């Protein structure tokens, strides 16, 4: 039972870090262009 005092705060901190990383990446513009990479693969300009 005493292990829950270590695991529960660790899980909460890990979840908060994941949410913070998602918010940071969304505000930084990492999720803006969702259609560019697939069309870039189809229209390859190598000759």
DRENVO-60895 format. One record per atom (N, C-alpha, C): residue in one letter; atom name; x, y, z. Coordinates in Angstrom, 1 decimal, always signed. Layout:
REM residues N
PT   type   atom        x        y        z
PT      A     CA        X        Y        Z
...
//
This chain:
REM residues 47
PT   type   atom        x        y        z
PT      X      N     +0.8     -1.2     +0.0
PT      X     CA     +0.0     +0.0     +0.0
PT      X      C     +0.9     +1.3     +0.0
PT      X      N     +2.0     +1.2     +0.6
PT      X     CA     +2.9     +2.4     +0.6
PT      X      C     +3.5     +2.8     -0.8
PT      X      N     +3.5     +1.8     -1.7
PT      X     CA     +4.0     +2.1     -3.0
PT      X      C     +3.1     +3.1     -3.8
PT      X      N     +1.8     +3.1     -3.4
PT      X     CA     +0.9     +4.1     -4.1
PT      X      C     +1.3     +5.5     -3.8
PT      X      N     +2.0     +5.8     -2.7
PT      X     CA     +2.4     +7.1     -2.4
PT      X      C     +3.5     +7.6     -3.3
PT      X      N     +4.2     +6.6     -3.9
PT      X     CA     +5.3     +7.0     -4.9
PT      X      C     +4.7     +6.9     -6.3
PT      X      N     +3.9     +5.9     -6.6
PT      X     CA     +3.5     +5.8     -8.0
PT      X      C     +2.4     +6.8     -8.4
PT      X      N     +1.5     +7.1     -7.5
PT      X     CA     +0.5     +8.1     -7.9
PT      X      C     +1.0     +9.5     -8.2
PT      X      N     +1.9    +10.0     -7.4
PT      X     CA     +2.4    +11.3     -7.8
PT      X      C     +3.3    +11.3     -9.0
PT      X      N     +4.0    +10.2     -9.2
PT      X     CA     +4.8    +10.0    -10.4
PT      X      C     +3.9    +10.0    -11.7
PT      X      N     +2.8     +9.3    -11.6
PT      X     CA     +1.9     +9.2    -12.7
PT      X      C     +1.3    +10.6    -13.0
PT      X      N     +0.9    +11.3    -12.0
PT      X     CA     +0.4    +12.6    -12.2
PT      X      C     +1.4    +13.6    -12.8
PT      X      N     +2.6    +13.5    -12.3
PT      X     CA     +3.7    +14.4    -12.9
PT      X      C     +3.9    +14.0    -14.4
PT      X      N     +3.9    +12.7    -14.7
PT      X     CA     +4.2    +12.3    -16.0
PT      X      C     +3.0    +12.7    -17.0
PT      X      N     +1.8    +12.6    -16.5
PT      X     CA     +0.6    +13.0    -17.3
PT      X      C     +0.7    +14.5    -17.5
PT      X      N     +1.0    +15.3    -16.5
PT      X     CA     +1.1    +16.7    -16.6
PT      X      C     +2.2    +17.1    -17.6
PT      X      N     +3.3    +16.4    -17.6
PT      X     CA     +4.4    +16.7    -18.5
PT      X      C     +3.9    +16.4    -20.0
PT      X      N     +3.2    +15.3    -20.2
PT      X     CA     +2.7    +15.0    -21.5
PT      X      C     +1.7    +16.1    -22.0
PT      X      N     +0.8    +16.5    -21.1
PT      X     CA     -0.1    +17.6    -21.5
PT      X      C     +0.6    +18.9    -21.8
PT      X      N     +1.6    +19.2    -21.0
PT      X     CA     +2.4    +20.4    -21.2
PT      X      C     +3.1    +20.3    -22.6
PT      X      N     +3.7    +19.2    -22.9
PT      X     CA     +4.4    +19.0    -24.1
PT      X      C     +3.5    +19.1    -25.3
PT      X      N     +2.2    +18.6    -25.2
PT      X     CA     +1.3    +18.7    -26.3
PT      X      C     +0.9    +20.2    -26.5
PT      X      N     +0.6    +20.9    -25.4
PT      X     CA     +0.2    +22.3    -25.5
PT      X      C     +1.3    +23.1    -26.1
PT      X      N     +2.6    +22.9    -25.7
PT      X     CA     +3.7    +23.6    -26.2
PT      X      C     +3.9    +23.3    -27.7
PT      X      N     +3.7    +22.1    -28.2
PT      X     CA     +3.9    +21.8    -29.6
PT      X      C     +2.7    +22.4    -30.4
PT      X      N     +1.5    +22.4    -29.8
PT      X     CA     +0.4    +23.0    -30.6
PT      X      C     +0.6    +24.5    -30.7
PT      X      N     +1.1    +25.2    -29.7
PT      X     CA     +1.3    +26.6    -29.8
PT      X      C     +2.5    +27.0    -30.6
PT      X      N     +3.5    +26.1    -30.7
PT      X     CA     +4.6    +26.3    -31.6
PT      X      C     +4.4    +26.1    -33.0
PT      X      N     +3.2    +25.5    -33.4
PT      X     CA     +2.9    +25.3    -34.8
PT      X      C     +3.3    +24.0    -35.3
PT      X      N     +3.6    +23.0    -34.5
PT      X     CA     +4.0    +21.7    -35.0
PT      X      C     +2.8    +21.0    -35.6
PT      X      N     +1.6    +21.3    -35.3
PT      X     CA     +0.4    +20.6    -35.8
PT      X      C     -0.3    +21.3    -36.8
PT      X      N     +0.2    +22.4    -37.4
PT      X     CA     -0.5    +23.2    -38.4
PT      X      C     -0.7    +22.6    -39.7
PT      X      N     +0.4    +22.0    -40.3
PT      X     CA     +0.3    +21.5    -41.7
PT      X      C     +0.2    +20.0    -41.6
PT      X      N     -1.1    +19.5    -41.7
PT      X     CA     -1.3    +18.1    -41.7
PT      X      C     -1.4    +17.5    -43.1
PT      X      N     -1.6    +18.3    -44.1
PT      X     CA     -1.8    +17.9    -45.5
PT      X      C     -0.5    +18.0    -46.3
PT      X      N     +0.5    +18.7    -45.9
PT      X     CA     +1.7    +18.9    -46.6
PT      X      C     +2.5    +17.7    -46.9
PT      X      N     +2.9    +17.0    -45.8
PT      X     CA     +3.8    +15.8    -46.1
PT      X      C     +3.2    +14.7    -47.0
PT      X      N     +1.9    +14.4    -46.9
PT      X     CA     +1.4    +13.4    -47.9
PT      X      C     +1.5    +13.9    -49.3
PT      X      N     +1.1    +15.1    -49.6
PT      X     CA     +1.1    +15.6    -50.9
PT      X      C     +2.6    +15.9    -51.4
PT      X      N     +3.5    +16.2    -50.5
PT      X     CA     +4.9    +16.3    -50.9
PT      X      C     +5.4    +15.0    -51.3
PT      X      N     +5.0    +13.9    -50.7
PT      X     CA     +5.4    +12.6    -51.1
PT      X      C     +4.9    +12.2    -52.5
PT      X      N     +3.7    +12.6    -52.8
PT      X     CA     +3.1    +12.2    -54.1
PT      X      C     +3.7    +13.1    -55.2
PT      X      N     +4.0    +14.3    -55.0
PT      X     CA     +4.5    +15.2    -56.0
PT      X      C     +6.0    +15.4    -55.8
PT      X      N     +6.7    +14.3    -56.0
PT      X     CA     +8.2    +14.3    -55.8
PT      X      C     +8.8    +15.0    -57.0
PT      X      N     +9.7    +15.9    -56.8
PT      X     CA    +10.3    +16.7    -57.9
PT      X      C    +11.7    +16.2    -58.3
PT      X      N    +12.1    +15.0    -57.8
PT      X     CA    +13.4    +14.5    -58.2
PT      X      C    +13.3    +14.0    -59.7
PT      X      N    +14.4    +14.4    -60.4
PT      X     CA    +14.4    +14.0    -61.8
PT      X      C    +15.6    +13.2    -62.2
//
